[in-house]
Amino acid sequence: MSATSEYLSGFRPRSRQPSAADLCNAVPCMTADQTNEQVMEVFGKHRDLVSLPVVEGLQPIGLINRNIFLSQMSKPFRMELYGRKSCIAFMDKEPLIVDSALDIEALTFRTVECGEKALSDGFIVTDRGAYAGVGQGLQLMRVVADMQAARNQQIMHSIDYASVIQRSTLRSSLDALARVCPGAHLVWEPRDVVGGDFYQFSTEEGGWFATVADCTGHGVPGAFMTLIASTNLGQAIRQHGPRDPALLLGSVNRSIKQMLGQMDGQDATPGSDDGMDAACFWFEPAPGRLVFAGARLALMLVRPGAGEVEVEVVEGQRKGVGYVDSDFDHCWANQELLLPPGTLVFVTTDGLIDQVGGPRAIALGKRRLRELLIEHRHGTPEEVNHAVHGALRDWQGEQHRRDDLTFFCFRT
């Protein structure tokens, strides 16, 4: 029986806690004097290898991500230019490296501190400083979930802990948004302590990228899905850059389907049908250029000007990301908009629109939301969001919250 099984069984209360050693997988490693051609050969032989460690002597010095490496080497002339050069050219020089004795709880905090790459690329495990193997972020998440499920008497503690992890993964996005668009405002309220909505912001020279997404499920299952989706989105941004939202949706779609086994044409019935709805856009403030791609979520615009005021709704495509009925190679389309200064931009998940309330216990709906945006169109994004949030509370009344709630507003 493994240490993890002993822990979960509950029959051996004094058995040792699971540690990084329990997640350590012996995988091939490279040395700095080996070439990228040799890395290509190793990845070709080991199709399930997510990352390839690089060592110097007995000590690990880096980690090569399979997807990023193959994406770089597939570009024109890359193999001719870099094939015979040292494999450190495409190596992450600052991977997460942990000792095999590190307990799972401490390992989880280290992983969160390291950021998304530790979840997507994995982490290197050492034994007294020497390379021992590699652990996977998804495997860690599963062990943490199993451990928490076994502690039924501490269920609320586990949910609070999951909330810390989820909020930690989202904090860097808010910091990025505050740097490039300090007037923007976001409301994020899980229906439970944790939830299935997430947001992601990143910056690049000349503009910034934003995503508001709604993943399958609520509570801990929903939060687990947000980690999968946001990690894959972050990896797609690192590979392709943030300027093509439709390309990023396609990349996340393929990653989710591969990770969860929701591939088209499988003989067996898929074990899950999970995915996300999302609104993604790239915005360049100087020219007011916005490139939008949506998967079952829309963008709402209130342009400045005299005369009759209307809310322009830019609809996304009616195809979710990652679900069984989404084709593996489905291509979302970008919509390019030129927005004059002062345009109010608003995007929300369906938790706002679908909330039941009012005297007849019906959904708030898009019409009432459009009326709220017109009524408060002269306010700051924060004032607009506060008005929408207050109207939602009044509408909901004594009804229970039906879904997670996320909406985002900024002015060009």
C-alpha positions as CSV (number, residue, x, y, z in Angstrom):
1,M,0.0,0.0,0.0
2,S,1.4,3.4,-0.9
3,A,1.8,6.2,1.6
4,T,-1.1,8.1,0.0
5,S,-3.4,5.0,0.3
6,E,-2.4,4.6,3.9
7,Y,-3.2,8.2,4.6
8,L,-6.6,8.0,2.9
9,S,-7.6,4.7,4.5
10,G,-7.9,6.3,7.9
11,F,-6.8,3.1,9.6
12,R,-3.2,4.2,10.3
13,P,-3.5,7.7,11.9
14,R,0.2,7.7,12.6
15,S,1.4,6.8,9.1
16,R,3.5,9.4,7.4
17,Q,2.0,12.2,5.4
18,P,2.2,12.0,1.6
19,S,5.2,13.9,0.2
20,A,6.7,15.0,-3.1
21,A,8.3,11.5,-3.3
22,D,4.9,10.0,-3.8
23,L,4.4,12.1,-6.9
24,C,7.9,11.5,-8.3
25,N,7.9,9.9,-11.7
26,A,11.2,8.6,-13.2
27,V,11.5,10.2,-16.6
28,P,14.4,10.6,-19.0
29,C,16.6,13.7,-18.6
30,M,19.0,15.6,-20.8
31,T,22.4,17.2,-20.1
32,A,23.4,20.6,-21.2
33,D,25.8,19.2,-23.9
34,Q,23.0,17.4,-25.6
35,T,21.3,19.0,-28.6
36,N,17.8,20.0,-29.5
37,E,17.8,17.2,-32.1
38,Q,18.2,14.7,-29.3
39,V,15.4,16.4,-27.3
40,M,13.2,15.9,-30.4
41,E,14.1,12.2,-30.5
42,V,13.3,11.8,-26.8
43,F,9.9,13.5,-27.1
44,G,9.2,11.3,-30.2
45,K,9.9,8.1,-28.2
46,H,7.9,9.2,-25.1
47,R,4.6,10.5,-26.4
48,D,3.2,11.0,-22.9
49,L,6.2,13.1,-21.7
50,V,4.9,16.6,-20.7
51,S,8.3,18.0,-19.7
52,L,11.9,17.0,-20.0
53,P,14.4,17.9,-17.2
54,V,17.9,19.0,-17.9
55,V,20.7,18.2,-15.4
56,E,24.3,19.2,-14.9
57,G,26.1,16.4,-13.1
58,L,23.5,15.2,-10.6
59,Q,21.8,18.6,-10.2
60,P,18.7,19.8,-12.2
61,I,19.1,23.1,-14.0
62,G,16.0,23.4,-16.1
63,L,12.8,22.0,-17.6
64,I,11.8,21.8,-21.3
65,N,8.1,22.0,-21.9
66,R,7.0,19.6,-24.7
67,N,4.4,21.9,-26.3
68,I,6.5,25.0,-26.2
69,F,9.6,23.2,-27.6
70,L,7.7,21.5,-30.4
71,S,5.9,24.8,-31.3
72,Q,9.3,26.6,-31.5
73,M,11.1,23.9,-33.4
74,S,8.3,23.6,-36.0
75,K,8.8,27.2,-37.1
76,P,10.6,27.7,-40.5
77,F,14.3,27.1,-40.3
78,R,14.3,26.5,-36.5
79,M,15.6,22.9,-36.9
80,E,18.4,24.1,-39.2
81,L,19.3,26.9,-36.8
82,Y,18.9,25.2,-33.5
83,G,18.9,21.5,-34.1
84,R,22.6,20.9,-33.2
85,K,22.7,23.6,-30.5
86,S,22.5,22.9,-26.8
87,C,19.1,22.0,-25.5
88,I,19.2,24.8,-22.9
89,A,18.1,27.2,-25.7
90,F,14.4,26.4,-25.1
91,M,14.8,25.4,-21.4
92,D,12.9,27.1,-18.5
93,K,15.9,28.1,-16.3
94,E,13.7,28.6,-13.2
95,P,11.5,25.6,-12.8
96,L,10.0,24.6,-9.5
97,I,12.5,22.2,-7.8
98,V,11.4,20.5,-4.5
99,D,13.0,18.0,-2.2
100,S,11.3,14.5,-2.1
101,A,10.6,14.9,1.6
102,L,8.5,18.0,1.2
103,D,4.9,17.3,2.3
104,I,1.9,17.7,0.0
105,E,0.5,20.8,1.8
106,A,3.8,22.7,1.6
107,L,4.2,21.5,-2.0
108,T,0.8,22.9,-2.9
109,F,1.7,26.3,-1.6
110,R,5.1,26.2,-3.4
111,T,3.2,25.3,-6.6
112,V,0.8,28.2,-6.2
113,E,3.6,30.6,-5.5
114,C,5.5,29.4,-8.6
115,G,2.5,30.2,-10.8
116,E,0.7,28.5,-13.7
117,K,3.8,26.9,-15.2
118,A,4.2,24.6,-12.3
119,L,0.7,23.3,-12.9
120,S,1.2,22.9,-16.7
121,D,4.9,21.9,-16.9
122,G,5.2,20.0,-13.6
123,F,8.0,20.3,-11.0
124,I,11.4,18.6,-10.5
125,V,11.9,16.3,-7.5
126,T,15.3,15.9,-5.9
127,D,16.8,13.5,-3.3
128,R,19.4,15.3,-1.2
129,G,20.0,17.7,-4.0
130,A,20.3,15.1,-6.8
131,Y,17.8,14.7,-9.6
132,A,15.2,12.0,-8.8
133,G,12.3,12.6,-11.2
134,V,9.4,14.8,-12.2
135,G,5.9,15.4,-10.6
136,Q,2.9,16.7,-12.5
137,G,0.7,19.6,-11.5
138,L,-2.6,17.8,-12.4
139,Q,-1.4,14.7,-10.3
140,L,-0.8,17.0,-7.4
141,M,-4.2,18.6,-7.7
142,R,-5.8,15.1,-7.7
143,V,-3.9,14.0,-4.6
144,V,-5.0,17.2,-2.8
145,A,-8.6,16.7,-3.9
146,D,-8.5,13.0,-2.6
147,M,-6.9,14.0,0.7
148,Q,-9.5,16.7,1.3
149,A,-12.4,14.4,0.3
150,A,-11.2,11.9,2.9
151,R,-11.4,14.5,5.7
152,N,-15.2,14.7,5.7
153,Q,-15.1,16.3,9.2
154,Q,-13.0,19.1,7.8
155,I,-14.9,19.8,4.7
156,M,-15.3,23.5,5.3
157,H,-11.6,23.8,6.0
158,S,-10.9,22.1,2.7
159,I,-13.2,24.5,0.8
160,D,-11.6,27.5,2.4
161,Y,-8.2,26.1,1.4
162,A,-9.3,25.6,-2.2
163,S,-10.5,29.3,-2.1
164,V,-7.1,30.4,-1.1
165,I,-5.6,28.5,-4.1
166,Q,-8.1,29.8,-6.5
167,R,-7.8,33.4,-5.4
168,S,-4.0,33.2,-5.5
169,T,-4.1,32.1,-9.1
170,L,-6.3,35.0,-10.0
171,R,-4.4,37.7,-8.1
172,S,-1.6,38.2,-10.7
173,S,-4.3,38.9,-13.4
174,L,-5.8,41.7,-11.3
175,D,-2.3,43.2,-10.8
176,A,-1.7,43.1,-14.6
177,L,-5.0,44.8,-15.2
178,A,-4.4,47.5,-12.6
179,R,-1.1,48.5,-14.4
180,V,-2.6,49.0,-17.9
181,C,-6.2,50.0,-17.1
182,P,-6.5,51.4,-13.6
183,G,-10.1,52.6,-14.2
184,A,-11.4,49.1,-15.0
185,H,-13.5,47.3,-12.5
186,L,-14.4,43.6,-12.0
187,V,-16.9,41.8,-9.9
188,W,-16.1,38.1,-9.1
189,E,-18.4,36.2,-6.7
190,P,-18.5,32.4,-6.6
191,R,-21.9,31.0,-5.7
192,D,-20.1,28.9,-3.1
193,V,-16.8,29.6,-1.5
194,V,-15.1,28.6,-4.7
195,G,-16.6,28.5,-8.1
196,G,-16.4,27.8,-11.8
197,D,-15.9,31.3,-13.2
198,F,-12.4,32.8,-13.8
199,Y,-10.8,35.8,-15.4
200,Q,-7.4,36.4,-16.9
201,F,-5.6,39.5,-17.9
202,S,-2.1,39.9,-19.5
203,T,-0.2,42.7,-21.0
204,E,2.1,43.1,-24.0
205,E,3.6,46.1,-25.7
206,G,0.8,48.3,-27.2
207,G,-2.1,46.6,-25.5
208,W,-3.6,44.1,-23.1
209,F,-5.6,40.9,-23.2
210,A,-8.7,39.9,-21.2
211,T,-10.7,36.8,-20.6
212,V,-13.9,36.3,-18.6
213,A,-14.9,32.6,-18.6
214,D,-17.5,30.3,-17.1
215,C,-16.5,26.7,-16.6
216,T,-18.6,23.6,-16.0
217,G,-19.8,23.2,-12.4
218,H,-19.9,25.0,-9.1
219,G,-17.9,24.7,-5.9
220,V,-14.8,22.6,-5.7
221,P,-15.5,20.7,-9.1
222,G,-16.0,24.0,-10.8
223,A,-12.8,25.4,-9.2
224,F,-10.9,22.4,-10.3
225,M,-12.1,23.0,-13.9
226,T,-11.1,26.7,-13.7
227,L,-7.5,25.6,-12.8
228,I,-7.4,23.3,-15.8
229,A,-8.8,25.9,-18.2
230,S,-6.8,28.9,-16.9
231,T,-3.6,26.9,-16.9
232,N,-4.1,25.9,-20.5
233,L,-5.0,29.5,-21.5
234,G,-1.9,30.8,-19.9
235,Q,0.2,28.2,-21.7
236,A,-1.5,29.1,-25.0
237,I,-0.7,32.8,-24.4
238,R,3.0,32.0,-23.8
239,Q,3.1,30.0,-27.0
240,H,1.1,32.2,-29.4
241,G,1.0,35.7,-27.7
242,P,-2.2,37.4,-26.7
243,R,-3.2,39.3,-29.9
244,D,-5.3,36.5,-31.5
245,P,-8.2,35.6,-29.2
246,A,-9.7,33.1,-31.6
247,L,-6.5,31.2,-31.9
248,L,-6.2,31.0,-28.1
249,L,-9.8,29.6,-27.8
250,G,-8.9,26.9,-30.3
251,S,-5.7,26.0,-28.5
252,V,-7.5,25.8,-25.1
253,N,-10.3,23.7,-26.8
254,R,-7.7,21.1,-28.0
255,S,-5.9,21.1,-24.6
256,I,-9.1,20.5,-22.6
257,K,-10.3,17.7,-24.9
258,Q,-6.9,16.0,-24.8
259,M,-6.5,16.3,-21.0
260,L,-10.1,15.1,-20.2
261,G,-10.3,12.5,-22.9
262,Q,-13.2,14.3,-24.6
263,M,-11.9,13.6,-28.1
264,D,-14.2,13.3,-31.2
265,G,-14.7,9.8,-32.6
266,Q,-13.7,7.8,-29.5
267,D,-15.1,4.3,-29.3
268,A,-15.8,4.6,-25.6
269,T,-18.2,7.1,-24.1
270,P,-16.2,10.0,-22.6
271,G,-16.0,10.0,-18.9
272,S,-16.9,13.7,-18.8
273,D,-18.4,16.5,-20.8
274,D,-16.7,19.6,-19.4
275,G,-15.5,22.8,-20.8
276,M,-16.0,26.6,-20.7
277,D,-17.8,29.5,-22.2
278,A,-15.6,32.5,-22.6
279,A,-15.3,36.1,-23.9
280,C,-11.7,36.9,-24.9
281,F,-10.4,40.2,-26.4
282,W,-7.2,42.0,-27.2
283,F,-7.4,45.8,-26.8
284,E,-5.0,48.5,-28.1
285,P,-5.7,51.8,-26.3
286,A,-3.9,54.1,-28.7
287,P,-6.0,53.4,-31.9
288,G,-9.0,52.1,-29.9
289,R,-8.8,48.7,-31.7
290,L,-10.5,45.7,-30.0
291,V,-10.3,42.2,-31.3
292,F,-13.0,39.9,-29.8
293,A,-13.7,36.2,-29.9
294,G,-16.5,34.7,-27.9
295,A,-17.6,31.2,-27.1
296,R,-21.3,31.5,-26.0
297,L,-20.5,34.8,-24.3
298,A,-21.1,38.3,-25.7
299,L,-19.6,41.8,-25.5
300,M,-21.8,44.8,-24.7
301,L,-20.8,48.3,-25.9
302,V,-22.2,51.8,-25.2
303,R,-20.6,54.2,-27.6
304,P,-20.5,58.0,-26.7
305,G,-22.4,60.5,-28.7
306,A,-25.5,62.6,-28.9
307,G,-28.9,61.2,-29.9
308,E,-30.6,57.9,-29.1
309,V,-28.4,55.7,-27.0
310,E,-28.3,52.0,-27.7
311,V,-26.3,49.1,-26.3
312,E,-24.4,47.3,-29.1
313,V,-24.2,43.5,-28.4
314,V,-21.3,41.7,-30.1
315,E,-22.3,38.1,-29.9
316,G,-19.8,35.2,-29.6
317,Q,-20.1,32.0,-31.5
318,R,-22.6,29.4,-30.2
319,K,-20.0,26.8,-29.5
320,G,-18.4,26.1,-26.1
321,V,-14.7,25.3,-25.5
322,G,-13.6,21.8,-24.8
323,Y,-17.0,20.0,-24.7
324,V,-17.6,16.7,-26.4
325,D,-19.7,18.3,-29.1
326,S,-17.0,20.8,-29.9
327,D,-14.9,19.6,-32.8
328,F,-11.2,19.1,-32.0
329,D,-10.1,21.5,-34.8
330,H,-13.0,24.0,-34.4
331,C,-11.9,27.6,-35.3
332,W,-13.4,30.5,-33.6
333,A,-13.6,33.8,-35.5
334,N,-12.2,37.2,-34.5
335,Q,-14.3,40.3,-34.7
336,E,-12.4,43.6,-35.0
337,L,-13.9,46.8,-33.6
338,L,-12.7,50.4,-33.6
339,L,-14.0,52.1,-30.4
340,P,-14.0,55.9,-30.0
341,P,-12.6,57.2,-26.7
342,G,-15.2,57.0,-23.9
343,T,-16.9,53.8,-25.1
344,L,-18.2,51.7,-22.2
345,V,-17.3,48.0,-22.6
346,F,-19.1,45.4,-20.5
347,V,-18.8,41.6,-20.4
348,T,-20.5,39.1,-18.1
349,T,-20.9,35.4,-17.6
350,D,-24.5,34.1,-17.6
351,G,-24.8,34.1,-13.8
352,L,-25.9,37.7,-13.9
353,I,-28.4,37.4,-16.8
354,D,-29.9,34.1,-15.6
355,Q,-30.5,35.0,-12.0
356,V,-34.1,34.4,-11.0
357,G,-36.0,37.0,-9.0
358,G,-38.6,39.8,-9.3
359,P,-42.3,39.5,-8.5
360,R,-42.7,36.6,-11.1
361,A,-39.5,34.7,-10.2
362,I,-38.0,35.1,-13.7
363,A,-34.5,35.7,-15.0
364,L,-33.0,39.2,-14.9
365,G,-32.4,39.0,-18.6
366,K,-30.4,40.9,-21.2
367,R,-33.1,43.6,-21.7
368,R,-32.9,44.8,-18.1
369,L,-29.1,44.6,-18.2
370,R,-29.1,46.8,-21.3
371,E,-31.4,49.3,-19.6
372,L,-29.0,49.5,-16.6
373,L,-26.0,50.1,-18.8
374,I,-27.8,53.0,-20.6
375,E,-29.1,54.5,-17.3
376,H,-25.6,54.5,-15.8
377,R,-23.6,55.1,-19.0
378,H,-22.0,58.3,-17.7
379,G,-20.6,56.7,-14.6
380,T,-17.1,55.3,-14.0
381,P,-16.7,51.5,-14.6
382,E,-16.8,51.0,-10.8
383,E,-20.0,53.0,-10.5
384,V,-21.6,51.1,-13.4
385,N,-20.7,47.7,-11.8
386,H,-21.9,48.8,-8.4
387,A,-25.2,49.9,-9.9
388,V,-25.6,46.5,-11.8
389,H,-24.6,44.6,-8.6
390,G,-27.2,46.5,-6.5
391,A,-29.9,46.0,-9.1
392,L,-29.1,42.3,-9.1
393,R,-29.4,42.1,-5.3
394,D,-32.8,43.8,-5.4
395,W,-34.0,41.6,-8.2
396,Q,-32.8,38.4,-6.5
397,G,-34.6,39.2,-3.2
398,E,-35.2,36.0,-1.3
399,Q,-34.3,33.7,-4.2
400,H,-31.1,31.6,-3.9
401,R,-28.1,32.4,-6.0
402,R,-28.2,30.2,-9.1
403,D,-24.7,30.5,-10.4
404,D,-21.3,32.0,-10.0
405,L,-21.2,35.7,-10.8
406,T,-18.5,37.5,-12.9
407,F,-18.7,40.8,-14.8
408,F,-16.1,43.2,-16.0
409,C,-16.4,46.8,-17.2
410,F,-13.9,49.4,-18.6
411,R,-14.0,52.6,-20.6
412,T,-11.8,53.2,-23.6
